[in-house]
């Protein structure tokens, strides 16, 4: 009986050995599918955390921008008060006129 090469290789593998290798391959496939599932879950969790961090970043940016605007308003007030102080020093006749003006102003108008 003359066997071809392909037939010879098949004869060397008996059915129990082939079933064992097939079971090993199935286990490997199952393990890889579990790993893929776990990695997908991890990626989703990390993406959620990233979204939260980005939202926090936006909150800090908003706080920073608000603080910058407040600082600009305070700088304008300081400049205005320095001008008034220079006017008072230059004209000592009525030193309290600007103070009376500020006393009559509502607090809101001094802030903005």
Secondary structure, 3 states (H helix, E strand, C coil): CCCCHHHHHHHHCCHHHHHHHHHHHHHHHHHHHHHHHHHHHHHHHHHHHHHHHHHHHHHHHHHHHHHHHHHHHHHHHHHHHHHHHHHHHHCHHHCCHHHHHHHHCCHHHHHC
